[in-house]
Amino acid sequence: MHTRLPGDMWLHRFAHSLHRKLGITRLRYLSMLDAQGRRCAICGVVANLERLFAFCVDHDHRTGKVRALLCRDCNVLIGIAKEDPSVLTNAAAYLTRHKR
């Protein structure tokens, strides 16, 4: 079972992990979040003040290049599609065809 760390410890570990894995600082993360209007770059869900650091840092898994901040659902969506735009385009077309 995963236990939740106290706020300051969690934030410290989050920031350390960002820097170690992707080379970005907490300040850059916050700058990216502000540049995106504190919204997910795909669906537009808003990051509230209690969960500013809840967004995932989306990056190209081949190059490591950071793209944007995404909510968890959109990050999972990109991963399930294996970062293939044609899969997402086909899924959108499918949903459009079968719209209620």
C-alpha positions as CSV (number, residue, x, y, z in Angstrom):
1,M,0.0,0.0,0.0
2,H,1.3,3.5,-0.9
3,T,1.3,6.0,2.0
4,R,1.0,9.7,1.4
5,L,3.9,11.7,2.6
6,P,3.5,15.0,4.5
7,G,3.2,18.0,2.1
8,D,6.7,19.4,2.4
9,M,8.4,16.0,2.1
10,W,6.2,15.0,-0.9
11,L,7.0,18.3,-2.6
12,H,10.7,17.9,-2.0
13,R,10.7,14.4,-3.5
14,F,8.5,15.5,-6.4
15,A,10.9,18.3,-7.2
16,H,14.0,16.0,-6.8
17,S,12.4,13.4,-9.1
18,L,11.6,16.1,-11.8
19,H,15.1,17.3,-11.8
20,R,16.7,13.8,-11.8
21,K,14.4,12.3,-14.5
22,L,13.8,15.2,-16.8
23,G,16.3,17.9,-15.8
24,I,13.6,20.5,-14.9
25,T,13.4,22.5,-11.7
26,R,10.3,23.2,-9.6
27,L,10.5,26.8,-10.9
28,R,10.4,25.7,-14.5
29,Y,7.5,23.4,-13.8
30,L,5.6,26.4,-12.3
31,S,6.5,28.6,-15.2
32,M,5.2,25.9,-17.6
33,L,2.0,25.7,-15.6
34,D,1.5,29.5,-15.7
35,A,2.2,29.6,-19.4
36,Q,-0.5,27.0,-19.9
37,G,-3.0,29.0,-17.9
38,R,-2.7,26.4,-15.1
39,R,-4.6,24.0,-17.4
40,C,-3.9,20.6,-18.9
41,A,-2.4,21.1,-22.4
42,I,-4.9,18.6,-23.9
43,C,-8.3,18.7,-22.1
44,G,-8.0,22.1,-20.3
45,V,-8.8,20.9,-16.8
46,V,-7.6,23.4,-14.3
47,A,-5.0,22.7,-11.6
48,N,-6.4,24.0,-8.3
49,L,-4.2,25.6,-5.7
50,E,-4.1,22.4,-3.5
51,R,-2.9,20.3,-6.5
52,L,-0.5,22.6,-8.4
53,F,2.0,19.7,-8.7
54,A,-0.6,17.1,-9.7
55,F,0.1,17.5,-13.5
56,C,2.4,15.1,-15.3
57,V,5.4,16.4,-17.2
58,D,4.8,15.0,-20.7
59,H,7.9,14.2,-22.6
60,D,9.0,12.3,-25.7
61,H,10.2,8.9,-24.4
62,R,12.7,8.5,-27.2
63,T,14.4,12.0,-27.0
64,G,13.5,13.0,-23.4
65,K,12.3,16.4,-24.7
66,V,9.7,17.9,-22.4
67,R,6.5,18.9,-24.3
68,A,3.9,20.2,-21.8
69,L,2.0,19.5,-18.6
70,L,-0.9,17.1,-18.7
71,C,-3.5,15.9,-16.2
72,R,-3.1,12.3,-15.3
73,D,-5.9,11.1,-17.6
74,C,-4.5,12.8,-20.7
75,N,-1.0,11.5,-19.8
76,V,-2.3,8.0,-19.6
77,L,-4.2,8.5,-22.9
78,I,-1.0,9.4,-24.7
79,G,0.8,6.4,-23.2
80,I,-1.9,3.9,-24.1
81,A,-1.8,5.3,-27.7
82,K,2.0,4.7,-27.6
83,E,2.5,8.4,-28.5
84,D,1.1,7.6,-32.0
85,P,-1.1,10.5,-33.4
86,S,-2.8,8.2,-35.9
87,V,-4.2,6.0,-33.0
88,L,-5.6,9.1,-31.4
89,T,-7.0,10.4,-34.7
90,N,-8.6,7.0,-35.4
91,A,-10.1,6.9,-31.9
92,A,-11.6,10.4,-32.4
93,A,-13.0,9.4,-35.8
94,Y,-14.5,6.3,-34.2
95,L,-16.2,8.2,-31.4
96,T,-17.5,10.7,-33.9
97,R,-19.0,7.9,-36.0
98,H,-20.7,6.4,-33.0
99,K,-21.9,9.6,-31.4
100,R,-25.3,9.2,-29.7
